[in-house]
Amino acid sequence: MSISQKLDAISLPPGLRTKMQNHLSRLSRAEDMHGLQLAQARAEGFVEGVEAARALTPATIEALFIAVEVAAIDRRQVLTPGRPSSRTC
């Protein structure tokens, strides 16, 4: 599923959607585990900032955190082939 498709189910203002797409893209392009951890921390920090600003509903914030987590898990599986999945959803 593409990054745009992952965000289609989440109602976001255009500016926030673009920023979130950029963060998810960075996650999907991480070249190693260190890069993945950095990209995940930055994406989560962005979502925390949006949450602190009360710019979105709690349900939307939760959906963004889940999108970041799923993207990180997906990339982690690519970077560590042969390891069992820890993804339960």
C-alpha positions as CSV (number, residue, x, y, z in Angstrom):
1,M,0.0,0.0,0.0
2,S,1.4,3.4,-1.0
3,I,2.0,6.2,1.5
4,S,-0.8,8.3,-0.1
5,Q,-3.2,5.3,0.3
6,K,-2.3,4.9,3.9
7,L,-3.2,8.6,4.6
8,D,-6.3,8.6,2.4
9,A,-8.4,7.2,5.3
10,I,-7.2,10.0,7.6
11,S,-8.8,13.4,7.3
12,L,-5.9,16.0,7.3
13,P,-5.5,19.6,6.2
14,P,-3.3,19.7,3.0
15,G,-0.2,21.2,4.7
16,L,-0.2,18.5,7.4
17,R,-0.9,15.8,4.9
18,T,2.2,16.8,2.9
19,K,4.4,16.9,6.0
20,M,3.1,13.5,7.1
21,Q,3.6,12.0,3.6
22,N,7.2,13.3,3.8
23,H,7.8,11.6,7.2
24,L,6.3,8.3,6.0
25,S,8.4,8.5,2.8
26,R,11.5,8.9,4.9
27,L,10.6,5.8,6.9
28,S,10.0,3.8,3.8
29,R,13.4,4.8,2.3
30,A,15.6,4.3,5.4
31,E,18.8,2.6,4.4
32,D,19.6,1.0,7.7
33,M,18.3,0.5,11.2
34,H,19.9,3.7,12.5
35,G,18.3,5.7,9.7
36,L,15.0,4.0,10.4
37,Q,15.1,4.8,14.1
38,L,15.9,8.4,13.4
39,A,13.1,8.7,10.8
40,Q,10.7,7.1,13.2
41,A,11.6,9.4,16.1
42,R,11.2,12.5,13.8
43,A,7.8,11.3,12.5
44,E,6.6,10.6,16.1
45,G,7.9,14.0,17.2
46,F,6.0,15.7,14.4
47,V,2.8,13.9,15.5
48,E,3.5,14.9,19.1
49,G,3.8,18.5,18.0
50,V,0.5,18.4,16.1
51,E,-1.0,16.8,19.2
52,A,0.4,19.5,21.5
53,A,-1.0,22.2,19.3
54,R,-4.4,20.5,19.5
55,A,-4.6,20.8,15.7
56,L,-6.4,17.5,15.2
57,T,-8.8,15.2,17.1
58,P,-7.4,12.6,19.4
59,A,-8.7,9.9,17.0
60,T,-6.8,11.4,14.1
61,I,-3.6,11.7,16.2
62,E,-3.9,8.0,17.2
63,A,-4.3,7.1,13.5
64,L,-1.2,9.1,12.6
65,F,0.8,7.3,15.4
66,I,-0.4,4.0,14.0
67,A,0.5,4.9,10.5
68,V,4.1,5.8,11.7
69,E,4.3,2.5,13.6
70,V,3.1,0.4,10.6
71,A,5.5,2.1,8.2
72,A,8.4,1.5,10.6
73,I,7.5,-2.1,11.1
74,D,7.2,-2.6,7.3
75,R,10.6,-1.1,6.7
76,R,12.2,-3.0,9.6
77,Q,11.0,-6.2,8.0
78,V,12.7,-5.2,4.7
79,L,15.9,-4.3,6.5
80,T,16.1,-7.5,8.6
81,P,15.0,-10.3,6.2
82,G,14.4,-13.7,7.8
83,R,13.2,-12.4,11.1
84,P,9.7,-13.1,12.2
85,S,7.1,-10.3,12.0
86,S,6.2,-8.5,15.3
87,R,3.3,-6.9,13.5
88,T,-0.1,-8.1,14.8
89,C,-2.4,-6.0,12.7
